[in-house]
Amino acid sequence: MAPSSVTLNVKMTCQACVKRVTSTLEALPFVSRADVSLEKGTATGTLQGAFPGCDCPKPDGKCPCGDACQCAATAMSKALVDAGYVVTPCGGGKGPCPAVALGTCTCGPNCECGDDCQCALCPGVSVKGKTIEVKVEHALVLAGL
């Protein structure tokens, strides 16, 4: 049995992003509906078909991965990346990401990556003992000058 839905963390900035992410996912033949939340930074695709998006070999007519099949998630991520979006992994419930409090975590406001966060792209945040530095671009625009 394949998963019935897949949720991805997608970096979006506006309602136009929500519409484009929705249409990108719903254009995939195995996604029957996409629910996209700008506030949560997530896109959930409801999957359809016996083996939605699955490329696994099926010698006995079944996906050998069962519920753990990642083919749909991989295809959805690729479609969004090809459309110009950043799809970020989010950890498995290790606690709050240190960058969430600073508002700089790219996983979204509900990130649970903890100290293992790979997306904590903020100055001065220590992740696995390393301080991450960020290249600031367009500082004049951000400062309103």
C-alpha positions, 0 to 999 in steps of 0.5 A: 500500500502506497502513502495516501498523501505527502507533505513537503516543506516549501519556502513561499513568500506570498499568495501567488506562490501558494497558487503556483505551488498548488497548480504545479502539484495538481498538474502531476497525474498522481496528485488529486488535490494539493493543500498549500499553506503559506503560514505553515510553509507546507504543501500536502498532495493527496495521492491517487492511483494504486502506485502514485508516482511510484517508479519502483520495480514491481515484479509481483505487482506490488511496490516493495517499499509499501507505505515507506515508498518515497517516489511520490515525495521525490517526484513532487519535490522535483516538480517544485524545485523545477518550478523554482521553489526551495523544498526543505527537509524537516527533522523527525521531532527532535525539538524546536529549531534554534532558527525558528525563534529568530524567524529565519528557519526555512523549514517553516514555523513548526520545524522540529529539526532541533540542533540537527537543523540543516536549514538554520541559515541565520548568523550566530546560530550554532548547529552541531558546534558550527556557527553559520554565516549568511551572505546578505544580498540586497541589503539596501532593499531590506533597509528600505533605502 
